[in-house]
Amino acid sequence: MKLMLDAWLERSDPMLRILDAQSGEVLWQWNSAAIHALVESGRLSAADFQNFPFLLKELLTPITQENCHG
């Protein structure tokens, strides 16, 4: 599956979405509060958005950890 990053970070209410590149289906979405929390905690910085694989790992690790039942 190919993924596409749709980031609107310059808005007053930033939004970040990860979509299926072929279908356009939104797979994950972060709102303004979630993005601010990630930046304020130091988990994400502006430079991270230049490295899509790193960004995906940072964004999706908490999701996968929450959904792992081990």
Secondary structure, 3 states (H helix, E strand, C coil): CCEEEEEECCCCCCEEEEEECCCCCEEEEECHHHHHHHHHCCCCCHHHHHCHHHHHHHHHHHHHHHHCCC
